């Protein structure tokens, strides 16, 4: 199996929710911080932006085709016990419902395989039932036609924002699995474009770059300051989602070291300590294009069996093929953070003025590297997260 592909597109926003009754385990945030920590160590010079939930969903789907040691290793890696594949699928079913419960958010899964092979019935039923996946048998001897079919599907699911994701299919490929996530929303309190100004952003090496900063000093935000961290929630309209910005209190702390201190428990503690207060808020407009093959990152975390030639994927096809393995996990994201309109913001936005400085208001100026998280306010599930070391727009 040459490709397991994770694709998704986002524009700043949010909105979707759902409960997860009956399942006590909720490993997505542990999984999220573990990924970010690993990536921060290896991708330590630029911005990082990932959708942990997309990667998690893709790995969960393909786990249903694994067998023996490979199956056990993948289930354990995803936070469940060896005999809990049914629970893993139920958990993903609820995550999928959460993603699809609002018209502004769309998620889709699809799988392409050579039509001369037959997908096993249980694998097909599980992916269609728990993941709402479209499963398509095609002629891999006509790679150009297959590539066009996949690229058109991806473009349609991402509102034409991602195109030509596949370009080198061969007749030896056995499965291409694709997950798309399109995400679009608006701020609860929109920002006034007239107040957006170029300011200095100080990088980790002390050099300075200019960036366009969004500002606000006349709204209430949930925020907290401790001896180690600045944290603030910027909510989206509807209140179901928020963007959380996190920055070390000590300016000398490197982002790699800061990310290591973060965890699902730490995020829960931060949320509990937050208070609704007026602040001086400043954060950069962002456009981030990020693309990575996740295989080496997952290997570094100890997930090795699925990527070896000795991998066991006997539950994919009725025709046995002992050489099946995952050779690539292409993960691509796009992030756009902006004022999201000016009408509502113009009514409340006031330019920051030192002449009316209020000492009770704390400054939350994200003018140096920070962590960005987009999460569901009801379930706290992390949908997107990243490290911003150099903003641009």
Buried (B, 14 or more C-beta within 10 A) or exposed (E): BBBBBBBBBBBBBBBBBBEBEEBEBBBBBBBBBBBBBBBBEEBBEEBBBBBBBBBBBBBBBBBBBBEEEBBBBBBBBBBBEEEBBEBBBBBBBBBBBBBBEBEBBBBBBBBBBBEEBEBBEEBBEBBBEBBBBBBBBBEBEEBEEBBEBBBEBBBEBBEEBBEEBBEEBEEEBBBBBBBBBBBBBBBBBBBBBEBBEEBEBEEBEEEEEEBBBBBBBBBEBBBBBEEEBBBBBBBBBBEBBBBBBBBBEEEEBEBBEBBBEBBBEBBEEBBEBBEEEBBBBBBBBBBBEBEBEBBEBBBEBEBBBBBEEEBBBBBBBEEEEEEBBBBBBBBBBBBBBBBBBBEBBBEEBEEBEEEEEEEEBBBBBBBBBBBBBBBBBBBBBBBBBBBBBBBBB
